[in-house]
C-alpha cells in the first residue's frame, strides 16, 4: 500500500499473541463455550437492543412475555446461524490471517461437522421462533436467512461488504416490528436504516486491521481499496447519517425529549469512537469497535424504554 511504511501499526489487542494464548482451549462450558466463543456471542449486544427498541415502540411498551421471549430466541438463532456460516466459509482465509488463525475452526477446537450441526440447530431455532410469532414473520424468515448468510460471501466480490453486514444486522428492527404487529412499520424501517449505516461505519474501522491481508487474499473492503484515510472519512459520513436517522426514528415514533437525549449522547459516542482511531494508528480499534458501540446500543435501549414507559407510568398516577 502506498505510504504504508509511514503508518504506525502498534499491534492491536486482537493481534496480541498473549491474548491468543489466553483464549481458553477448554472453557468452563466445554464445547458449548467453544461454540459461543467461535461466534462471538457477546457481540449479540450490537443488534439485539435495536430489535428490542423496535419491539417496545411497536407494542407501546407492552409486548407480552411470550412475544419478548420469541423475539430474543429469534435474534439468537439468526445471529448464531449467520456467524457460524461465516466461520465455515471463511475457515481457510482465517487460517492464513495471523489475527484470526486461533479461531475455533482453523485451530481445530471445533470440527466442520460440529459447526454445520450447530448452524442447523440455530437456523431451526430462528425458524421455529418466527413461526411462533406470526405467519408474516415465518414467510419472511427465508429472506432474512439469505441476507444474513449472504454477507459472508460478499467480501469476495465487493468493497461494499460493510454495507451488507449492516443490512444483516439492520433487518432486526423491522423483524421485531413484524413480530409484534404482523406488518412492516415505517418507524422500524427508519431505525433499520440507522443500524445499517452504524454497523457499516464501525465495520470499516474494524477492517483497518486487515488491509494487507485482504489485499494478499484478493478480498475486497473499503480500507483495502481506498486506504485508511479515505476509509475513515467514509466511516464518518456513514455514522453522521446514522445519527441523523436515529433522531428521525425518535420523531416518527413520537418518543419525545427523553429519547432525543439518548440519541444526542449516542452521537457524542460516535464522535468519540472516531477520535480513538486515525489513519496512522490502529491501536484502539478494539475499543472503538466493541466497547463504544456496545455502550451505544445498550444506552439507546435504556433511553427508548424510558421514553416509551415513563409517560405510561405518569398517566397511571
Order of alpha helices (4+ residues) and beta strands (2+ residues): alpha-alpha-alpha-alpha-alpha-alpha-alpha-alpha-alpha-alpha-alpha-alpha-alpha-alpha-alpha
